[in-house]
Amino acid sequence: MNLIAPLITPDTTLLDISFTSKKKIFEHAADLFARTRGLKASDIFTSLFERERLGSTALGHGIAIPHGRIKGLKEACGAFYRLKDPLEFDAPDNQPVTLCFILLVPQDANERHLQILGELAQLFGDEAMRTKMRAADSPSGLIALLHSWSS
């Protein structure tokens, strides 16, 4: 079992939706986590936005992993977005983003945070997995794909 698959649910796996900016996807994620986790949307948005201001969380190959630390969060959680229309994310290879994994971790989760980010980088570094994620036909199919992956 990897550290990534347990972080998402069918409610937090969104396929083929569109946003006009990073700000819009962060707002959507903040509302999503507020609804599914009982967190304050404003805290989530601020954490994601402030982290992104430090430098782009895009990795290249159409991938971004925005992440933030949230006070009061008990355990890490995530949301997977497959974008219908590629979104400019200031990626190092100048490619727009189509796959975005938003990760939230507790305020003091240093080691766990780094382990999850490391696994996400490995997962998204796998070209065959990127292709399969782009082709998944449902949230449950994408979740099953993530469950089958091992680092």
C-alpha positions in Angstrom: 0.0 0.0 0.0 1.2 3.5 -0.8 0.6 6.7 1.1 -1.3 8.4 -1.7 -4.4 6.2 -2.3 -5.9 6.5 1.2 -5.8 10.4 0.8 -8.6 10.6 -1.8 -12.2 9.5 -2.0 -14.8 9.5 -4.8 -15.9 13.0 -3.5 -12.3 14.3 -3.8 -11.5 12.8 -7.2 -12.7 15.2 -9.9 -12.3 14.4 -13.5 -12.6 16.6 -16.6 -13.5 20.0 -15.0 -12.2 23.4 -16.0 -10.8 26.4 -14.2 -9.6 29.7 -15.5 -6.7 30.2 -13.1 -4.8 28.7 -10.2 -6.7 30.9 -7.9 -10.0 29.3 -9.1 -8.8 25.8 -8.5 -7.6 26.7 -5.0 -11.0 28.3 -4.2 -12.7 25.1 -5.4 -10.4 22.9 -3.3 -10.9 25.1 -0.3 -14.7 24.8 -0.6 -14.4 21.0 -1.3 -12.2 20.4 1.8 -14.4 22.7 3.9 -17.4 20.6 2.9 -15.8 17.1 3.2 -13.5 17.7 6.2 -15.2 20.4 8.2 -12.3 22.8 7.8 -12.4 26.6 7.2 -12.3 27.3 3.5 -10.4 30.6 4.1 -7.6 28.8 6.0 -7.2 26.3 3.1 -7.2 28.8 0.4 -4.7 31.0 2.2 -2.4 28.1 2.9 -2.4 26.9 -0.8 -2.1 30.4 -2.2 0.7 31.5 0.1 2.7 28.3 -0.7 2.2 28.9 -4.4 3.5 32.4 -4.0 6.8 31.0 -2.8 7.2 29.2 -6.1 5.2 27.1 -8.5 4.2 23.6 -7.3 4.1 22.5 -11.0 6.6 19.7 -11.6 6.4 19.6 -15.4 4.8 17.0 -17.7 1.4 18.6 -17.0 1.6 17.9 -13.3 1.1 20.1 -10.2 1.1 19.3 -6.5 -0.2 22.3 -4.6 0.1 21.7 -0.9 -0.5 23.4 2.4 -0.3 23.0 6.2 -3.6 23.4 8.0 -4.0 24.1 11.7 -6.5 21.8 13.3 -6.2 19.1 10.6 -5.7 15.7 12.2 -4.4 13.7 9.2 -3.3 14.3 5.7 -5.9 14.5 2.9 -5.9 15.1 -0.8 -8.0 15.9 -3.8 -7.2 14.8 -7.3 -8.2 17.0 -10.2 -8.0 16.0 -13.9 -8.5 19.2 -15.8 -10.5 19.3 -19.0 -8.6 22.4 -20.2 -4.9 22.6 -19.5 -4.1 25.4 -16.9 -1.1 27.6 -16.9 0.9 26.9 -13.7 4.3 28.4 -14.3 5.8 24.9 -14.7 9.6 24.5 -15.2 9.0 23.0 -18.7 6.4 25.6 -19.5 3.7 23.0 -20.1 0.2 23.7 -18.8 -1.2 21.4 -16.0 -3.8 18.7 -16.6 -3.2 16.6 -13.5 -3.3 18.3 -10.1 -3.1 16.6 -6.7 -3.9 19.0 -3.9 -2.4 17.9 -0.6 -3.3 19.2 2.9 -1.3 18.1 6.0 -1.5 19.0 9.7 0.4 22.1 10.7 3.2 20.0 12.3 3.4 17.0 10.0 7.0 17.5 8.7 8.2 13.9 8.1 4.9 12.6 6.9 4.4 15.6 4.6 7.8 15.0 2.9 7.1 11.2 2.6 3.8 11.9 0.8 5.3 14.6 -1.5 8.1 12.2 -2.3 5.6 9.4 -3.3 3.6 11.9 -5.3 6.7 12.9 -7.2 7.5 9.2 -7.9 3.9 8.5 -9.0 3.7 11.5 -11.3 7.2 10.8 -12.6 6.0 7.5 -14.0 5.0 8.2 -17.6 2.9 5.0 -17.9 0.9 6.1 -14.8 0.4 9.6 -16.1 -1.1 8.1 -19.3 -3.4 5.8 -17.3 -4.5 8.6 -15.0 -5.3 10.7 -18.1 -7.4 7.8 -19.5 -9.3 6.7 -16.3 -13.0 6.7 -17.1 -14.3 7.4 -13.5 -13.3 8.5 -10.1 -13.5 4.9 -8.8 -11.3 3.8 -11.7 -8.7 6.4 -10.9 -8.7 5.5 -7.2 -8.3 1.8 -8.1 -5.3 2.8 -10.3 -3.7 4.6 -7.4 -4.3 1.7 -5.1 -2.5 -0.6 -7.5 0.5 1.6 -7.8 3.5 1.0 -5.5 6.6 3.2 -5.1 
